[in-house]
Amino acid sequence: MRSTRLALVLTASLASGVLVPVFGAGPSFRPDLRFEGSSLTGWNPIGQADWRAAEGEITGTPKADTGGWLVFDRSWQDTGFFSTFQCAAGCRAGVLLRAEKTADGLKGIYVSLTEGDVGAYALTIDASGRETSRTRLRVPGGGQVRIAPPPTPDAPGRGRVGGPAAPPAAGRGGRGPAVQLPIPTPNTGLHPGEWNDLEILIDANIVRTFINNAGPSGVADDAMGRFGSVALHVAGTGPVRFKAIAFKDLGVRTREAEKVSPRFRVQQISDFYYSFGASAADFNHDGVTDVVAGPHIYFGPDYQRSREIYLTTTINPSVQFANDAWMQFAYDFTGDGWPDVLNASFSGENAGATLYVNPKGESRRWDSYRVTSAQQTEIAVLEDVDGDGKPELVYGAQGAMHYAKPDPANPTEPWIVRTVSETGYATAHGVGVGDVNGDGRKDILNAYGWWEQPANASATGPWQYHPQAFGRPIGRTSAGGSVMAVYDVNGDGLNDVVTSLSAHGWGLAWYEQKRDASGTISFEQHMIMDDHNWPGNAGGVSFSQLHGTTVADIDADGIPDFIVGKRYWSHQDTQIDPDPYGPPVIYWYRTVRNPKAPGGAEFVPELIHNQSGVGSDAWAGDINRDGHVDIVTSTKFGTFIFWGK
């Protein structure tokens, strides 16, 4: 095809992986096909509407209230469709997918874009384009599924996939009306009369619609249309305009050839998904550092021998989560000289923190103790907050930020919990610890700002709160990333913040600390990476689901670097998250102090691996004591050690 004739061009993604950006914010997927130009060759009108194309925009004007359709001459089963659209006053509009021919017309899955009637339907039209039936699709029986189960008679609807986020339940931290967060709720949904972004993903038997990143979903049973074309629709009295139209065949998956950084050697020590967290310590006192990932200790120096420390089974990454080990830490919490394991989990039967006590070389599984009973954050951090030389667990639960520590006299009893924020400020993603204001005391951060540790260690009550947007919601998901790094990025003597912006979306940024004449602290955001449509991505690198991060000085230049990767199938084998099937990469971003760069610094990406990704975090340290930073990850592809060279 040539765009000069058909106004449809295959993107370079089919040949080289490079996408020419489309108009506006663009789709979350990398299109196979997009519309541009001024020709409607390849499109077929049906019904009472006038369709015209000019400079990549298609305008439909109804000639009667029943309107008409513009049917594309290519067909798909599983499809990604994107467009920006504007529906004028009096306009009724929509998109028909899997438009399958019938004896007297077409049937398919229709997404209505009309004010007051935004929804997903099974729809039929006759040969003249007149609608003959419309039935609203049933809601999927659960959110995180790729294939909706058959309906249960008389069962109430459950949930909305891809719609506006429901108010958080009490266990995940409900917010009262007095809580003022620095990150406003995105203005999602249909904006009548204005330009709107539209993305429709129909995969297996579920259709997910994102209008400005929120919208309805439904179950697209085979009887409603199994395979067919895409058709634009207009009816009523006003015109509709579509532009930046893009398509993707979701039935095609791509696996890149394996790439490993020359700075690292990769060793896969497990092929199975058991956890999203990992850590390292000398668990058997042989003088060699071992690795723990989920239920298994992998013994060095070859990591080919393992022992189970608690009972579990292999997790199916397509439909299950490893609820026992979202985050995992190693430290001698009992003070007996043997490193123990701490699992932090926000879901499942073991929500909270579970301590597994090292049996000091005995050939058995480890005794376990629930030491905290609640957690809403998917991220937790183990850091010495109070300066006693021992690390505390920093997390969010029941709407507030906390840190917990064992009672040295009774370390297996419920831990001592210190609440540092008011209720309503915890969120699912993004936790950090560091000295923000330079007073020598560790502060606590999340996506909504930072809490200043008081000088009086015995003071009770919440710490002073400093609101700051350290994250970005996109409508599909909340704001906040993974482990937030606090260090002096640009060398000006002030600690800055580096964080992913949305653990289930896009975005990586660093926040430059500023101070006015009175010493008041503020931050200026400098974007490092956004979605693949943004031309400013450092090194041309872009990936979604930045759910696992950590910090380490990879290049030994005395300046910390940022390690970040993609959590593949972050919401299981579904199309809930943007670009869920993109390469499971892990990168390190070199911190480069450059007075000519915005803020005096830049981040230079280097790929570590493209077939593993990350879990909820990554562990970094010198395992084999050779002077190079090693990295451990536990993901849906197994457990990996990246040996620094």
Secondary structure, 3 states (H helix, E strand, C coil): CCHHHHCEEECHHHCCCCCCCCCCCCCCCCCCEEECCCCCCCEEEEECEEEEEECCEEEEEECCCCCEEEEEEEEECCEEEEEEEEECCCEEEEEEEEEEEECCEEEEEEEEEECCEEEEEEEEEECCCCEEEEEECCCCCCCCCCCCCCCCCCCCCCCCCCCCCCCCCHHHCCCCCCCCCCCCCCCCCCCCCCCEEEEEEEECCEEEEEECCECCEEECCHHHCCCEEEEEEEEECCCEEEEEEEEEECCCCCCCCCCECCCEEEEEEECCCCCCCEEEECCCCCCCCEEEECCEEEECCCCCEEEECCCCCCCCCCCCCCCCCCEEEEECCCCCCCCEEEEEECCCCCCEEEEEECCCCCCCCCEEEEEECCCCCCCCEEECCCCCCCCEEEEEECCEEEEEECECCECCCCCEEEECCCCCCCCCCCEEEECCCCCCCCEEEECCEEEECCCCCCCCCCCEEEECCCCCCCCCCCCECCEEEEECCCCCCCCEEEEECECCCCCEEEEEEEECCCCCEEEEEEEEECCCCCCCCHHHCCCCCCCEEEEECCCCCCCCEEEEECCCCCCCCCCCCCCCCCCCCEEEEEEEECCCCHHHEEEEEEEEECCCCCCCCCEEECCCCCCCCEEEEEECCEEEEEEEC
